[in-house]
Amino acid sequence: MMRRLAFGRLARPVQRRCQSTRTPSTSKIDRITSKLPRRLQKYTHGLRNAPVSHILSFLILHELTAIVPLVALFTLFHYTTYVPLTYMTEHFGGYVDAGVSRFEKYFRRKGWFGFDNGATGKEGRAASESSERLPDAADKWRTGDPKYKILVEVSLAYATTKALLPLRIIGSVWATPWFAGVLLSIRKVALGK
């Protein structure tokens, strides 16, 4: 009897502590942000106050940090003699190969830059099904084929942008509160408030 009483006394406070007075949505956000280091929690504070504007701001910034470097790096590679093909294939070969594969298929489908829709490779296979896209594209780029020059430059810009993903995420998180304020002020001006 004494054990039951002691256990009953201990069980009641535990039950009271487990009950949450917060709403489910705030508790999820609080749980996620509480796992971040203290120095990063100040950047996520706005997420609790205006989650839609902050999430939208982060997504827009994340896409901008992908598109702007891609275009800028392609322009750099195309209009200068700086093309780090050897370095990029040694360190980020998977990204470069994925870029060659993706953009060759896309350029063939659209018929851009001299890539014909449905053209076949050496062994009669479709060029987009070839397993050695990067060496073939690099060899054709070295010989001066203009369509492969563009393909390799776009693929290198894509690989560099993919390699910069951690910096892009950090920059997007850092600029999210500011950009959310910009979006909200644009919204106020557009609605005439």
Secondary structure, DSSP 8 states (H G I E B T S, - for coil): -HHHHHHHHHHHHHHHHH---S-HHHHHHHHHHHTS-HHHHHHHHHHHH-HHHHHHHHHHHHHHHHHHHHHHHHHHHHHSS---HHHHHHHHHHHHHHHHHHHHHHHHHHT-TT--TT-B-TTSSBGGG-S-HHHHHHHHHHHT-HHHHHHHHHHHHHHHHHHTHHHHHHHHHHHHHHHHHHHHHHHHHHHT-
